[in-house]
Amino acid sequence: MKNKKIFYGWIIVAAACLIMGTTTGIVTNCNSLFIRPIAEDLGVSRQAVSTMVSLQNFGMMFTAFMAGRIFTEDNIVKVMRAAITVMVITYFCNSFVHQIWIMYITYLINGVMLCLVSMLPTTFLINNWFRDKVGFALGLASMGSGFGGAIFNMIAGHLMDSMGWRMTYRVLALCMAVMAVPCIFLVLKLRPSDIGLTPYQENGTSAQTEETPVIGYTFAEVRKMPKFWFMCFLTVLVGTTMFSMYSSISPHLQDKGYSLVFSANVLSVCLFAMAAGKVVIGKIFDRFGVRVGYCWACLCLLLGMVGMLFCRYVPMLIFLVLGVAFGAIFGAVVYPLTIPKVFGRREYRAILGPFSALMSFGGVLGPLFAGKIFDLTGSYDPCFRIDIVVLAVIILIMFRILPSREQEL
């Protein structure tokens, strides 16, 4: 039967976009704005405040490792509902903290809940709803974190400047409750068959059957491959470089003489670019393959580091924007699109989990590394120089070991 109705999978994508915007866009993408104000108010070092971000990423890492056990075929939406409820409460509680160790606990909990409500379950849902255009749909859904981060960075920057960081936490928690909670409880559906549909097919209709054959390796087979373990190691390095830059943007720009509001606005521009970058990178993967897509993202991240080094010159901020747009999206888009092309879709959830966890482990190391370098040298610049060298090596290696478009599964 033919009809002109919008396929409900695209409504799922729109809801996921809003969820990502008000969860990852707030909880992750606004972190750097809080580092300097909290350090000054609580009388602690920036490294101590950066540890909050590291613990949040540790919570995400641990949860991602357990994703294969936590998420089943039938409980994805139920887990998201529980996670968003806890996350709104703990994020709001940040505003009452007067000792840094309590913030460590709330950020750790937020990391666990964020993993259960954002990119991983979104990836699983989209793979349920789409057989074709998965990269495009995933890019659209994940662009919410960029748009959300951009909008809420501007809001948070002005709130922090006028009302302080505590009220900023409260307003952002309220935004999460008003926008994300209804989407998760009322809009999300686990699979097309729940409402009498079948997955999306390339011709713009539904697939003929949900039981399409899948190819690829089992997780047990993948664990025996040297390529898997080598990619795991490089994933930690990519995550470390990415988060060392991303968590330092606002304080680094302020250290170079820019105001808090200006640095917040720059970060907002970066996140708007990130939103568009997620869709574009999905198109790059679909058209040119995993090798070009992955290495392009690494190259852009490297250029972002160059922009940070020379940020005193305003035109160089273009490189920073490019770096965030295409280089700060590995966990959200690059790895979810890379893994099925390298290892197949046979046990996609089980294989993606460790890579998501290792990206989060890089998120633990990155802010700690950047904070330590700053405490030792008084500048983030040495950190960015090291990152540039590391990324250049990763590009050379991954261009050799990733499959060409013809070799992809």
DAVENRA-V552124 format. One record per residue. N is the residue number from 1. PHI is phi in whole degrees, -180 to 180 (none if undefined). BURIAL is b if it has 9 or more other C-alpha atoms within 8 Angstrom, else e. Layout:
BEGIN
n=N phi=PHI burial=BURIAL
n=N phi=PHI burial=BURIAL
END
This chain:
BEGIN
n=1 phi=none burial=e
n=2 phi=-98 burial=e
n=3 phi=-152 burial=e
n=4 phi=-100 burial=e
n=5 phi=-67 burial=e
n=6 phi=-69 burial=e
n=7 phi=-60 burial=e
n=8 phi=-62 burial=e
n=9 phi=-58 burial=b
n=10 phi=-72 burial=b
n=11 phi=-69 burial=b
n=12 phi=-59 burial=b
n=13 phi=-61 burial=b
n=14 phi=-63 burial=b
n=15 phi=-63 burial=b
n=16 phi=-62 burial=b
n=17 phi=-61 burial=b
n=18 phi=-68 burial=b
n=19 phi=-63 burial=b
n=20 phi=-62 burial=b
n=21 phi=-66 burial=b
n=22 phi=-102 burial=b
n=23 phi=-114 burial=b
n=24 phi=-60 burial=b
n=25 phi=-60 burial=b
n=26 phi=-97 burial=b
n=27 phi=-67 burial=b
n=28 phi=-100 burial=e
n=29 phi=-77 burial=b
n=30 phi=-101 burial=b
n=31 phi=-58 burial=b
n=32 phi=-65 burial=b
n=33 phi=-67 burial=b
n=34 phi=-87 burial=b
n=35 phi=-61 burial=b
n=36 phi=-69 burial=b
n=37 phi=-61 burial=b
n=38 phi=-68 burial=b
n=39 phi=-59 burial=b
n=40 phi=-71 burial=e
n=41 phi=-72 burial=e
n=42 phi=-90 burial=b
n=43 phi=70 burial=e
n=44 phi=-123 burial=e
n=45 phi=-76 burial=e
n=46 phi=-66 burial=b
n=47 phi=-62 burial=b
n=48 phi=-64 burial=b
n=49 phi=-72 burial=b
n=50 phi=-62 burial=b
n=51 phi=-62 burial=b
n=52 phi=-58 burial=b
n=53 phi=-65 burial=b
n=54 phi=-63 burial=b
n=55 phi=-68 burial=b
n=56 phi=-60 burial=b
n=57 phi=-70 burial=b
n=58 phi=-64 burial=b
n=59 phi=-60 burial=b
n=60 phi=-66 burial=b
n=61 phi=-63 burial=b
n=62 phi=-60 burial=b
n=63 phi=-68 burial=b
n=64 phi=-64 burial=b
n=65 phi=-60 burial=b
n=66 phi=-93 burial=b
n=67 phi=-59 burial=b
n=68 phi=-62 burial=b
n=69 phi=-92 burial=e
n=70 phi=-72 burial=e
n=71 phi=-90 burial=b
n=72 phi=-118 burial=e
n=73 phi=-64 burial=e
n=74 phi=-116 burial=e
n=75 phi=-115 burial=e
n=76 phi=-58 burial=b
n=77 phi=-68 burial=b
n=78 phi=-62 burial=e
n=79 phi=-64 burial=b
n=80 phi=-61 burial=b
n=81 phi=-65 burial=b
n=82 phi=-66 burial=e
n=83 phi=-66 burial=b
n=84 phi=-67 burial=b
n=85 phi=-64 burial=b
n=86 phi=-66 burial=b
n=87 phi=-66 burial=b
n=88 phi=-60 burial=b
n=89 phi=-65 burial=b
n=90 phi=-69 burial=b
n=91 phi=-66 burial=b
n=92 phi=-63 burial=b
n=93 phi=-66 burial=b
n=94 phi=-56 burial=b
n=95 phi=-71 burial=b
n=96 phi=-101 burial=e
n=97 phi=-78 burial=b
n=98 phi=-123 burial=e
n=99 phi=-130 burial=e
n=100 phi=-63 burial=b
n=101 phi=-68 burial=e
n=102 phi=-70 burial=b
n=103 phi=-63 burial=b
n=104 phi=-60 burial=b
n=105 phi=-67 burial=e
n=106 phi=-65 burial=b
n=107 phi=-69 burial=b
n=108 phi=-62 burial=b
n=109 phi=-63 burial=b
n=110 phi=-60 burial=b
n=111 phi=-63 burial=b
n=112 phi=-62 burial=b
n=113 phi=-67 burial=b
n=114 phi=-62 burial=b
n=115 phi=-63 burial=b
n=116 phi=-84 burial=b
n=117 phi=-123 burial=b
n=118 phi=-112 burial=b
n=119 phi=-70 burial=b
n=120 phi=-62 burial=b
n=121 phi=-63 burial=b
n=122 phi=-62 burial=b
n=123 phi=-61 burial=b
n=124 phi=-64 burial=b
n=125 phi=-63 burial=b
n=126 phi=-66 burial=b
n=127 phi=-69 burial=b
n=128 phi=-72 burial=b
n=129 phi=-91 burial=b
n=130 phi=-129 burial=b
n=131 phi=-99 burial=b
n=132 phi=-119 burial=e
n=133 phi=57 burial=b
n=134 phi=-64 burial=b
n=135 phi=-62 burial=b
n=136 phi=-65 burial=b
n=137 phi=-63 burial=b
n=138 phi=-66 burial=b
n=139 phi=-63 burial=b
n=140 phi=-63 burial=b
n=141 phi=-65 burial=b
n=142 phi=-77 burial=b
n=143 phi=-65 burial=b
n=144 phi=-59 burial=b
n=145 phi=-65 burial=b
n=146 phi=-72 burial=b
n=147 phi=-61 burial=b
n=148 phi=-62 burial=b
n=149 phi=-61 burial=b
n=150 phi=-64 burial=b
n=151 phi=-65 burial=b
n=152 phi=-76 burial=b
n=153 phi=-67 burial=b
n=154 phi=-66 burial=b
n=155 phi=-62 burial=e
n=156 phi=-65 burial=b
n=157 phi=-61 burial=b
n=158 phi=-72 burial=b
n=159 phi=-63 burial=b
n=160 phi=-65 burial=b
n=161 phi=-70 burial=b
n=162 phi=-104 burial=e
n=163 phi=-125 burial=b
n=164 phi=94 burial=b
n=165 phi=-74 burial=b
n=166 phi=-68 burial=b
n=167 phi=-66 burial=b
n=168 phi=-61 burial=b
n=169 phi=-58 burial=b
n=170 phi=-66 burial=b
n=171 phi=-66 burial=e
n=172 phi=-66 burial=b
n=173 phi=-63 burial=b
n=174 phi=-65 burial=b
n=175 phi=-60 burial=b
n=176 phi=-60 burial=b
n=177 phi=-65 burial=b
n=178 phi=-76 burial=e
n=179 phi=-101 burial=b
n=180 phi=-78 burial=b
n=181 phi=-60 burial=b
n=182 phi=-61 burial=b
n=183 phi=-62 burial=b
n=184 phi=-71 burial=b
n=185 phi=-81 burial=e
n=186 phi=-113 burial=e
n=187 phi=-104 burial=b
n=188 phi=-64 burial=b
n=189 phi=-125 burial=e
n=190 phi=-64 burial=b
n=191 phi=-150 burial=b
n=192 phi=-58 burial=b
n=193 phi=-64 burial=e
n=194 phi=-64 burial=e
n=195 phi=-124 burial=e
n=196 phi=77 burial=e
n=197 phi=-117 burial=e
n=198 phi=-127 burial=b
n=199 phi=-62 burial=b
n=200 phi=-68 burial=b
n=201 phi=-115 burial=b
n=202 phi=-55 burial=e
n=203 phi=-75 burial=e
n=204 phi=92 burial=e
n=205 phi=-111 burial=e
n=206 phi=-96 burial=b
n=207 phi=-70 burial=b
n=208 phi=-70 burial=e
n=209 phi=-151 burial=e
n=210 phi=-82 burial=e
n=211 phi=-92 burial=e
n=212 phi=-82 burial=e
n=213 phi=-68 burial=e
n=214 phi=-117 burial=e
n=215 phi=-117 burial=e
n=216 phi=134 burial=b
n=217 phi=-98 burial=b
n=218 phi=-79 burial=e
n=219 phi=-64 burial=b
n=220 phi=-62 burial=e
n=221 phi=-71 burial=e
n=222 phi=-63 burial=b
n=223 phi=-64 burial=b
n=224 phi=-91 burial=e
n=225 phi=-91 burial=e
n=226 phi=-58 burial=e
n=227 phi=-58 burial=e
n=228 phi=-60 burial=b
n=229 phi=-70 burial=b
n=230 phi=-68 burial=e
n=231 phi=-65 burial=e
n=232 phi=-61 burial=b
n=233 phi=-62 burial=e
n=234 phi=-67 burial=b
n=235 phi=-63 burial=b
n=236 phi=-62 burial=b
n=237 phi=-65 burial=b
n=238 phi=-61 burial=b
n=239 phi=-62 burial=b
n=240 phi=-64 burial=b
n=241 phi=-65 burial=b
n=242 phi=-62 burial=b
n=243 phi=-76 burial=b
n=244 phi=-66 burial=b
n=245 phi=-75 burial=b
n=246 phi=-64 burial=b
n=247 phi=-74 burial=b
n=248 phi=-106 burial=b
n=249 phi=-57 burial=b
n=250 phi=-64 burial=b
n=251 phi=-64 burial=b
n=252 phi=-66 burial=b
n=253 phi=-64 burial=b
n=254 phi=-66 burial=b
n=255 phi=-64 burial=e
n=256 phi=-87 burial=e
n=257 phi=109 burial=e
n=258 phi=-84 burial=b
n=259 phi=-78 burial=e
n=260 phi=-61 burial=b
n=261 phi=-65 burial=b
n=262 phi=-64 burial=e
n=263 phi=-65 burial=b
n=264 phi=-66 burial=b
n=265 phi=-68 burial=b
n=266 phi=-62 burial=e
n=267 phi=-63 burial=b
n=268 phi=-64 burial=b
n=269 phi=-61 burial=b
n=270 phi=-58 burial=b
n=271 phi=-76 burial=b
n=272 phi=-62 burial=b
n=273 phi=-64 burial=b
n=274 phi=-61 burial=b
n=275 phi=-59 burial=b
n=276 phi=-69 burial=b
n=277 phi=-61 burial=b
n=278 phi=-66 burial=b
n=279 phi=-71 burial=b
n=280 phi=-64 burial=b
n=281 phi=-66 burial=b
n=282 phi=-61 burial=b
n=283 phi=-65 burial=b
n=284 phi=-62 burial=b
n=285 phi=-61 burial=b
n=286 phi=-64 burial=e
n=287 phi=-91 burial=e
n=288 phi=-108 burial=b
n=289 phi=98 burial=b
n=290 phi=-70 burial=b
n=291 phi=-63 burial=b
n=292 phi=-67 burial=b
n=293 phi=-62 burial=b
n=294 phi=-66 burial=b
n=295 phi=-69 burial=b
n=296 phi=-62 burial=b
n=297 phi=-62 burial=b
n=298 phi=-64 burial=b
n=299 phi=-63 burial=b
n=300 phi=-65 burial=b
n=301 phi=-62 burial=b
n=302 phi=-61 burial=b
n=303 phi=-65 burial=b
n=304 phi=-62 burial=b
n=305 phi=-63 burial=b
n=306 phi=-62 burial=b
n=307 phi=-61 burial=b
n=308 phi=-67 burial=b
n=309 phi=-63 burial=b
n=310 phi=-112 burial=e
n=311 phi=-70 burial=b
n=312 phi=-61 burial=e
n=313 phi=-92 burial=e
n=314 phi=-54 burial=e
n=315 phi=-59 burial=e
n=316 phi=-71 burial=b
n=317 phi=-65 burial=b
n=318 phi=-61 burial=e
n=319 phi=-66 burial=b
n=320 phi=-62 burial=b
n=321 phi=-61 burial=b
n=322 phi=-62 burial=b
n=323 phi=-64 burial=b
n=324 phi=-73 burial=b
n=325 phi=-60 burial=b
n=326 phi=-114 burial=b
n=327 phi=-104 burial=b
n=328 phi=-106 burial=b
n=329 phi=-125 burial=b
n=330 phi=-63 burial=b
n=331 phi=-68 burial=b
n=332 phi=-80 burial=b
n=333 phi=-130 burial=b
n=334 phi=-61 burial=b
n=335 phi=-72 burial=b
n=336 phi=-59 burial=b
n=337 phi=-90 burial=b
n=338 phi=-75 burial=b
n=339 phi=-59 burial=b
n=340 phi=-66 burial=b
n=341 phi=-78 burial=b
n=342 phi=-95 burial=b
n=343 phi=-115 burial=b
n=344 phi=87 burial=b
n=345 phi=-106 burial=b
n=346 phi=-60 burial=b
n=347 phi=-131 burial=b
n=348 phi=-59 burial=b
n=349 phi=-63 burial=b
n=350 phi=-67 burial=b
n=351 phi=-80 burial=b
n=352 phi=-67 burial=b
n=353 phi=-52 burial=b
n=354 phi=-61 burial=b
n=355 phi=-68 burial=b
n=356 phi=-63 burial=b
n=357 phi=-65 burial=b
n=358 phi=-71 burial=b
n=359 phi=-62 burial=b
n=360 phi=-67 burial=b
n=361 phi=-63 burial=b
n=362 phi=-61 burial=b
n=363 phi=-67 burial=b
n=364 phi=-71 burial=b
n=365 phi=-74 burial=b
n=366 phi=-58 burial=b
n=367 phi=-62 burial=b
n=368 phi=-64 burial=b
n=369 phi=-63 burial=b
n=370 phi=-63 burial=b
n=371 phi=-64 burial=b
n=372 phi=-66 burial=b
n=373 phi=-60 burial=b
n=374 phi=-65 burial=b
n=375 phi=-64 burial=b
n=376 phi=-81 burial=e
n=377 phi=-115 burial=e
n=378 phi=78 burial=e
n=379 phi=-154 burial=b
n=380 phi=-88 burial=b
n=381 phi=-56 burial=e
n=382 phi=-59 burial=e
n=383 phi=-61 burial=b
n=384 phi=-69 burial=b
n=385 phi=-65 burial=b
n=386 phi=-63 burial=e
n=387 phi=-60 burial=b
n=388 phi=-61 burial=b
n=389 phi=-64 burial=e
n=390 phi=-60 burial=b
n=391 phi=-67 burial=b
n=392 phi=-62 burial=b
n=393 phi=-66 burial=e
n=394 phi=-62 burial=b
n=395 phi=-60 burial=b
n=396 phi=-62 burial=e
n=397 phi=-70 burial=e
n=398 phi=-67 burial=b
n=399 phi=-64 burial=b
n=400 phi=-84 burial=e
n=401 phi=-95 burial=e
n=402 phi=-77 burial=b
n=403 phi=-72 burial=b
n=404 phi=-71 burial=b
n=405 phi=-60 burial=b
n=406 phi=-71 burial=e
n=407 phi=-94 burial=e
n=408 phi=-66 burial=b
n=409 phi=-80 burial=b
END
